[in-house]
Structure formats: structure tokens, C-alpha cells
Amino acid sequence: MKKILLSILLLSNATISFSQSLLVTGDSLVNGNASDFQIESHLYVKNISSDTAFVYCEKTVIQQNQTGTNNFCWAGTCYGESTMISTKVDTILSGIESSGFAGYYQPWNESDIAVVEYCFYLSSDINDRTCKTVTYDATKVTDLNQITSSDKIGSFFPNPTKEYTNFQFNVSFPSILQIADVLGNVVKIIELEGSGEKTIYLGDLYKGIYFGNLIENGEIVKIKKLIINK
């Protein structure tokens, strides 16, 4: 009888320890070519538990050319090549899906296939995690002009740039693109509606790294990295 009770207890504990609160969907493979500044992926994290989830993101580089670099954005903050775990959590209510993740790979003119695993886990339980592996294929050609409503916004080009950069967009309803510096200060606001291409003047900004935050209904839904190099 004691053995049966012990087995039930162990089974119960195992179920709690390894229960999954998060469902991760999105890109498994993204294509580009060696001349692209960066290749971008997007993942969506849904809280399938009955409680509010406070979620960290952790990356593991499985395969990458020595000349390539990668970075990711999560919970409104972007992290460089050397950061493996986000310092901020995304707060996801029960039944809600977060679109606050973007992963980036920079091939730097070297034909390469990079493989990166992204894991999302609860701040309260590091074992309650769900992972997804993304392959960045920098050997194919993509058409920058084919921006769909699901993509919403294309990458900046040229990037890096000195004075002007362009981007294409396809939004379902009026949205805002905020250009922000690494401290989160908003330096430019561009209103978007429908689809098309816009040119931004950046000659009045300092040299450095900026981020284009696409905002819909007050929430950041896409993040694009921008470098000003004077």
C-alpha cells in the first residue's frame, strides 16, 4: 500500500514539474541570401494555462558560421549577440498569445545556414518551458517587394545607412512605426495605413543602433533593427 501511495505521489509531482503552460508557434525556416543585412523570424507564445504567465526567453546557438551574428527581441527589449537569456519577462494573460518575439541572423556576406533554438519558460518554474528551433537559410534569394499583411513590415534598406532608409509595409488598419534608440527614447513617429513604401530621413540622428517598433492598438507587434553609420 505504501509503495502504491509513493508511486502516485511521485507521478503527481512529475506531472506538476513537467506541465507545459506555453504553446509556441511561428517560423521554423526563414530564407534570405548572404548579401542581406539580416534575416528575420517571428514566434508567437500563447499562455495555455489558467494563470498569468511571466515569461523569459533563452536562446541556444546550435549551428552558425563564425562570421555570422545573431540577436533577438523579447518583451519590448532587444538583445545582442552575447546575450543568451532575456533580462525582462513578457506578461501573458491566460489564453492570450504574445507576438513580442523576433529573432535575427546577420550572415555578413557569407553563404550560411544557421540554426538557433529559442526557449520560453516561466519565471516561477524554469522547467515549465517550450522551445522552438529556427533555421536561417542565408543561401536563397527573397523578394523584398512581397510584403504580406501577416508580415506587416519589411526590413529597412539600405541598412546600415547614413541619411535615408526605406521600408515596405502592408497593414490592415492605421498603425504607427516608432523609431527608438537603445534606451527606448522615441525619436521619430511614422503613421502607416494600407500598403506601400516609405522613405525616412535619418540625417538628424546620431550614429548608433535604433529599433523600428510597429505598433497596433497600443502594442508592439513587430520590431526591426536599424543601424545609422556616419
Backbone hydrogen bonds in HBPLUS format (Angstrom, degrees):
<---DONOR---> <-ACCEPTOR-->    atom                        ^
c    i                          cat <-CA-CA->   ^        H-A-AA   ^      H-
h    n   atom  resd res      DA  || num        DHA   H-A  angle D-A-AA Bond
n    s   type  num  typ     dist DA aas  dist angle  dist       angle   num
A0005-LEU N   A0001-MET O   2.98 MM   4  6.29 161.9  2.01 152.3 156.5     1
A0006-LEU N   A0002-LYS O   2.89 MM   4  6.07 157.4  1.94 149.2 155.7     2
A0007-SER N   A0003-LYS O   2.96 MM   4  6.12 155.0  2.02 144.1 150.6     3
A0008-ILE N   A0004-ILE O   2.95 MM   4  6.25 156.6  2.01 148.9 155.2     4
A0009-LEU N   A0005-LEU O   2.94 MM   4  6.15 156.6  2.00 146.6 153.1     5
A0010-LEU N   A0006-LEU O   2.93 MM   4  6.14 161.9  1.96 151.4 155.8     6
A0011-LEU N   A0007-SER O   2.93 MM   4  6.07 160.1  1.97 147.3 153.1     7
A0012-SER N   A0008-ILE O   2.90 MM   4  6.07 153.9  1.97 144.8 152.2     8
A0013-ASN N   A0009-LEU O   2.95 MM   4  6.21 160.3  1.99 150.1 154.9     9
A0014-ALA N   A0010-LEU O   2.92 MM   4  6.11 157.9  1.97 148.6 154.8    10
A0015-THR N   A0011-LEU O   2.98 MM   4  6.19 152.6  2.06 144.8 152.0    11
A0016-ILE N   A0012-SER O   3.14 MM   4  6.44 154.0  2.21 146.7 152.8    12
A0017-SER N   A0013-ASN O   2.91 MM   4  6.12 165.5  1.94 154.7 158.7    13
A0018-PHE N   A0014-ALA O   3.05 MM   4  6.08 152.1  2.13 147.7 153.5    14
A0019-SER N   A0016-ILE O   3.48 MM   3  5.32 169.7  2.49 100.7 103.4    15
A0048-ILE N   A0021-SER O   2.81 MM  27  5.32 148.7  1.91 144.0 151.1    16
A0023-LEU N   A0046-LYS O   2.86 MM  23  5.04 155.4  1.92 143.9 151.9    17
A0046-LYS N   A0023-LEU O   2.80 MM  23  5.04 172.5  1.81 151.4 153.8    18
A0025-THR N   A0044-TYR O   2.97 MM  19  5.25 160.2  2.01 148.1 154.1    19
A0044-TYR N   A0025-THR O   2.74 MM  19  5.25 162.5  1.77 151.0 153.3    20
A0027-ASP N   A0042-HIS O   3.05 MM  15  5.83 162.1  2.08 163.5 163.5    21
A0135-THR N   A0028-SER O   2.82 MM 107  6.10 163.0  1.85 141.7 145.7    22
A0030-VAL N   A0135-THR O   3.01 MM 105  6.42 160.8  2.04 168.6 172.8    23
A0137-ASP N   A0030-VAL O   2.87 MM 107  6.11 164.3  1.90 172.0 172.6    24
A0032-GLY N   A0137-ASP O   2.80 MM 105  6.07 136.4  1.99 169.1 160.6    25
A0140-LYS N   A0032-GLY O   2.59 MM 108  5.10 114.0  2.02 165.7 170.7    26
A0036-ASP N   A0033-ASN O   3.06 MM   3  5.60 161.3  2.09 117.6 123.5    27
A0109-ASN N   A0034-ALA O   2.84 MM  75  4.33 127.7  2.12 164.0 148.6    28
A0039-ILE N   A0105-TYR O   2.72 MM  66  5.15 155.6  1.77 146.2 153.9    29
A0105-TYR N   A0039-ILE O   2.89 MM  66  5.15 149.9  1.98 144.9 153.9    30
A0041-SER N   A0103-GLY O   2.79 MM  62  4.98 156.8  1.84 148.6 151.8    31
A0103-GLY N   A0041-SER O   2.94 MM  62  4.98 158.5  1.99 129.5 136.6    32
A0045-VAL N   A0098-SER O   2.97 MM  53  5.10 150.3  2.06 145.8 150.3    33
A0098-SER N   A0045-VAL O   2.69 MM  53  5.10 171.4  1.70 145.0 144.2    34
A0047-ASN N   A0096-ILE O   2.99 MM  49  5.73 165.6  2.01 157.0 156.1    35
A0095-GLY N   A0047-ASN O   2.75 MM  48  5.29 147.4  1.86 150.2 157.8    36
A0053-ALA N   A0092-ILE O   2.84 MM  39  5.14 175.0  1.85 154.8 153.3    37
A0092-ILE N   A0053-ALA O   2.81 MM  39  5.14 169.7  1.82 158.2 161.1    38
A0123-SER N   A0054-PHE O   2.77 MM  69  5.66 149.4  1.86 167.7 172.7    39
A0055-VAL N   A0090-ASP O   2.98 MM  35  5.16 173.0  1.99 140.7 141.8    40
A0090-ASP N   A0055-VAL O   2.91 MM  35  5.16 153.1  1.98 138.2 142.7    41
A0056-TYR N   A0121-TYR O   2.90 MM  65  5.49 161.5  1.94 165.2 164.9    42
A0121-TYR N   A0056-TYR O   3.11 MM  65  5.49 151.5  2.20 137.0 145.8    43
A0086-SER N   A0057-CYS O   2.85 MM  29  5.42 164.2  1.87 162.4 167.7    44
A0058-GLU N   A0119-CYS O   2.75 MM  61  5.04 157.7  1.79 152.2 158.6    45
A0119-CYS N   A0058-GLU O   2.70 MM  61  5.04 168.7  1.71 156.8 160.8    46
A0059-LYS N   A0084-MET O   2.73 MM  25  5.15 160.0  1.77 151.7 158.9    47
A0060-THR N   A0117-GLU O   2.78 MM  57  5.06 148.1  1.88 149.0 156.2    48
A0117-GLU N   A0060-THR O   2.82 MM  57  5.06 172.9  1.82 155.7 155.4    49
A0062-ILE N   A0115-VAL O   2.85 MM  53  5.34 143.6  1.98 145.7 156.0    50
A0063-GLN N   A0115-VAL O   3.06 MM  52  4.83 158.4  2.11 138.8 138.2    51
A0115-VAL N   A0063-GLN O   2.75 MM  52  4.83 158.2  1.80 131.7 137.6    52
A0068-GLY N   A0065-ASN O   3.02 MM   3  5.18 143.8  2.16 104.1 114.9    53
A0069-THR N   A0106-GLN O   3.06 MM  37  5.19 156.7  2.12 141.4 148.8    54
A0106-GLN N   A0069-THR O   2.76 MM  37  5.19 172.7  1.77 155.1 157.6    55
A0071-ASN N   A0104-TYR O   3.12 MM  33  5.32 153.1  2.19 133.8 139.8    56
A0104-TYR N   A0071-ASN O   2.84 MM  33  5.32 156.1  1.90 174.2 166.2    57
A0072-PHE N   A0079-TYR O   3.29 MM   7  5.53 146.9  2.41 137.8 147.1    58
A0079-TYR N   A0072-PHE O   2.75 MM   7  5.53 168.2  1.76 167.5 170.1    59
A0073-CYS N   A0102-ALA O   2.79 MM  29  5.18 156.9  1.84 155.2 161.5    60
A0102-ALA N   A0073-CYS O   3.10 MM  29  5.18 151.1  2.19 139.9 142.9    61
A0074-TRP N   A0077-THR O   2.83 MM   3  5.48 158.8  1.87 160.5 159.1    62
A0077-THR N   A0074-TRP O   3.11 MM   3  5.48 159.5  2.15 112.5 118.9    63
A0083-THR N   A0080-GLY O   3.22 MM   3  5.68 155.1  2.29 113.5 120.6    64
A0096-ILE N   A0093-LEU O   3.04 MM   3  5.41 160.2  2.08 136.6 136.1    65
A0110-GLU N   A0107-PRO O   3.19 MM   3  5.47 144.7  2.33 107.1 116.9    66
A0138-ALA N   A0112-ASP O   2.82 MM  26  5.21 149.4  1.92 163.4 173.2    67
A0114-ALA N   A0136-TYR O   2.93 MM  22  5.03 155.4  2.00 145.9 146.3    68
A0136-TYR N   A0114-ALA O   2.71 MM  22  5.03 165.4  1.73 155.0 159.8    69
A0116-VAL N   A0134-VAL O   2.97 MM  18  5.44 168.2  1.98 159.2 160.7    70
A0134-VAL N   A0116-VAL O   2.82 MM  18  5.44 174.2  1.82 161.4 160.8    71
A0118-TYR N   A0132-LYS O   2.90 MM  14  5.48 173.8  1.91 152.9 153.7    72
A0132-LYS N   A0118-TYR O   2.89 MM  14  5.48 153.1  1.96 147.5 155.8    73
A0120-PHE N   A0130-THR O   2.91 MM  10  5.47 165.6  1.93 146.8 150.5    74
A0130-THR N   A0120-PHE O   2.93 MM  10  5.47 152.0  2.01 149.6 157.2    75
A0122-LEU N   A0128-ASP O   3.26 MM   6  6.00 151.9  2.34 149.6 155.1    76
A0125-ASP N   A0122-LEU O   3.20 MM   3  5.17 147.5  2.31  97.3 106.6    77
A0128-ASP N   A0125-ASP O   3.02 MM   3  5.46 153.5  2.10 112.6 120.6    78
A0129-ARG N   A0127-ASN O   3.03 MM   2  5.55 122.7  2.37 106.8  90.7    79
A0146-GLN N   A0143-ASP O   3.19 MM   3  5.77 168.0  2.20 117.3 120.9    80
A0151-ASP N   A0148-THR O   3.09 MM   3  5.08 122.4  2.44  93.8 108.2    81
A0152-LYS N   A0148-THR O   2.90 MM   4  6.14 157.4  1.95 151.4 158.0    82
A0153-ILE N   A0151-ASP O   2.80 MM   2  5.60 145.2  1.92  97.0  90.5    83
A0170-ASN N   A0152-LYS O   2.81 MM  18  4.78 160.2  1.84 133.2 133.5    84
A0154-GLY N   A0168-GLN O   2.77 MM  14  5.18 164.1  1.79 154.6 154.3    85
A0157-PHE N   A0166-ASN O   2.89 MM   9  5.21 150.9  1.97 141.7 149.6    86
A0166-ASN N   A0157-PHE O   2.81 MM   9  5.21 149.6  1.90 123.8 133.8    87
A0161-THR N   A0227-ILE O   3.05 MM  66  6.51 148.9  2.15 151.4 159.6    88
A0229-ASN N   A0161-THR O   2.83 MM  68  5.76 157.8  1.88 147.8 155.1    89
A0202-LEU N   A0163-GLU O   2.39 MM  39  4.70 172.8  1.39 160.8 160.0    90
A0165-THR N   A0200-ILE O   3.10 MM  35  5.45 148.5  2.20 144.7 154.1    91
A0200-ILE N   A0165-THR O   2.82 MM  35  5.45 167.1  1.84 164.6 169.2    92
A0167-PHE N   A0198-LYS O   3.06 MM  31  5.68 146.2  2.18 154.0 161.7    93
A0198-LYS N   A0167-PHE O   2.97 MM  31  5.68 162.4  2.00 165.4 168.8    94
A0169-PHE N   A0196-GLY O   2.94 MM  27  5.61 159.4  1.99 154.2 157.5    95
A0196-GLY N   A0169-PHE O   3.02 MM  27  5.61 150.9  2.11 150.3 149.3    96
A0171-VAL N   A0194-GLY O   2.84 MM  23  5.27 158.8  1.88 158.1 151.8    97
A0175-SER N   A0192-LEU O   2.86 MM  17  5.11 162.7  1.89 143.9 149.8    98
A0192-LEU N   A0175-SER O   2.89 MM  17  5.11 174.8  1.90 144.9 143.5    99
A0176-ILE N   A0215-ILE O   3.18 MM  39  5.18 163.1  2.21 144.6 149.5   100
A0215-ILE N   A0176-ILE O   2.75 MM  39  5.18 169.8  1.76 164.4 167.7   101
A0177-LEU N   A0190-ILE O   2.77 MM  13  5.02 167.7  1.79 154.6 158.9   102
A0190-ILE N   A0177-LEU O   2.83 MM  13  5.02 162.1  1.86 147.6 153.6   103
A0178-GLN N   A0213-ASN O   2.91 MM  35  5.03 168.1  1.92 141.1 142.2   104
A0213-ASN N   A0178-GLN O   2.75 MM  35  5.03 163.5  1.78 153.8 154.7   105
A0179-ILE N   A0188-LYS O   2.86 MM   9  5.01 170.2  1.87 143.9 146.9   106
A0187-VAL N   A0179-ILE O   2.73 MM   8  5.71 161.7  1.76 163.4 169.6   107
A0188-LYS N   A0179-ILE O   3.35 MM   9  5.01 149.2  2.45 136.0 137.0   108
A0180-ALA N   A0211-PHE O   2.88 MM  31  5.29 165.0  1.90 149.8 154.3   109
A0211-PHE N   A0180-ALA O   2.80 MM  31  5.29 154.0  1.86 152.5 161.0   110
A0181-ASP N   A0185-ASN O   2.98 MM   4  5.48 152.0  2.06 144.5 148.9   111
A0184-GLY N   A0181-ASP O   2.94 MM   3  5.34 161.6  1.97 114.4 119.9   112
A0205-LEU N   A0202-LEU O   3.04 MM   3  5.53 165.6  2.06 122.1 123.4   113
A0208-GLY N   A0228-ILE O   2.95 MM  20  5.30 155.4  2.02 136.8 143.8   114
A0228-ILE N   A0208-GLY O   2.88 MM  20  5.30 172.5  1.89 164.7 165.9   115
A0210-TYR N   A0226-LEU O   2.69 MM  16  4.99 167.3  1.70 166.8 166.2   116
A0226-LEU N   A0210-TYR O   2.84 MM  16  4.99 161.8  1.88 146.4 141.4   117
A0212-GLY N   A0224-LYS O   2.60 MM  12  4.82 168.7  1.62 152.8 156.4   118
A0224-LYS N   A0212-GLY O   2.85 MM  12  4.82 155.8  1.91 135.2 143.5   119
A0214-LEU N   A0222-LYS O   2.86 MM   8  5.08 163.7  1.89 147.0 151.9   120
A0221-VAL N   A0214-LEU O   2.83 MM   7  5.80 164.1  1.86 166.1 171.7   121
A0216-GLU N   A0219-GLU O   2.87 MM   3  5.37 155.8  1.93 158.3 156.5   122
A0219-GLU N   A0216-GLU O   2.96 MM   3  5.37 165.9  1.98 118.0 122.7   123
